[in-house]
């Protein structure tokens, strides 16, 4: 893992970007942010990065 992408392995980033792009092209039309799968993925990724960053600060 790099400092630029804390908590995100290369495989995770590749899989995330591929799925995000597929949802962007072939996913549902515009949905409210609360139920949009792409927004959910972005929130989960942000939480994962925050958790890794917080863990690095406490260590």
N, C-alpha and C positions, 0 to 999 in steps of 0.2 A: 504494500500500500504506500502511497505517496502522501506528502504533505498537502498536495493540491486536492486529493480525494480521500480524506480520512474516513476510515470505516468502510470503504468501497473497494472491493477487489476488482481486478481486471475482468474476471468472468462476470461478476455482478454488473459492472458498468456496461459490458457488451450486451448482456441479456436484457438489462433495463432499457437501453437505447433502442434495441431491436423491437422489443414489445411496445415501447412508447411510439415508435414510428409506425408500426402496424396498426395500433389503435388510432393514430392520427389519420392514416390513409383509409383504413377499412372499418374503423370503429363507429360508434353511434354518432349521430348528429350532435349539435350543441346541446349540452345538458347543464343544469345548474351545478355550480362547483361542488356542492355537497354530494352529488351522485355521479359526477364525471369520473370515469376510470383513469383518465390521464392525470387529472388533478389529484386523485387519490394516490397514484403512484408517486407524484411529486411530493406530496405531504409525507408519505412513508420514507422516501429517500431523504428528505430534509430531517426527519426525526432520527434516522439512522446516522447521518452525519453529525447531528447535534449530540447524540449519545456517545459517539466515538470521540468527538472533540472534548466533551465534558470528562470522559474517562481519561483522556490524555492529560488534561489539566490537573486532575486529582492525583495522578500517579507520580 
